[in-house]
Amino acid sequence: MVVAPKNILMLVGSKPIDDVGRVIAQAGICSFGSDGKPRVGLIYFDSADAERMFTDGRMYSVILHEMGHALGLGTVWGSRGLVSGSFGYTGVRGNEGLAMLGGSGQARVEDTGGQGTMGAHWKESVYIDELMTGWAQPAPQLMPLSKLTIKALEDLGFVVDVGRADSYTLPSLGRRLRKAVAPSDEILGCEVLKLDFSLVETNEKKNPRTRKARG
């Protein structure tokens, strides 16, 4: 299946990755335009997990998460100097989004996990169920697309509308949530860029394999 929003081409398919659970999806960027924005992205879902994700309702959030990686969220943060040595997010617009949510300072980037998770997602223990954290939430809990993530796309050169953000309250402001127990992703090994970002089951969190620049 090909998804082509305006001038960005996303190639989407499924393939066996690692059987049921663990890595459930992968995403990467295959080419960039002269403006530095992605032109071709590639997303794969593990064929062993796809039907299960459709059935339990997680597929919608997983698709959005992987599309975020294909647009550059996490996948290009390191190369563009958007993550500090202490895993703070340095993008001005993304941190404006954090302030809109009532937060302050720099958004926290994941500092645990394997390649494709660390440095490529918002920190799970801080933002819990936000769409671009490194581990998915248990069904039927959806992962909201917050103003933090939407404004982070502005740091990558996209024109954004924060009015389209989902309702999301920072857990630090008193919200109680279930701990993630569902799959996460990996940043994909694309033929052109040799990336490796994927989404993995949460029960692999203590002993992660390859991971995202989540997918």
Disulfide bonds with the S-S distance in Angstrom:
Cys30-Cys190 2.16
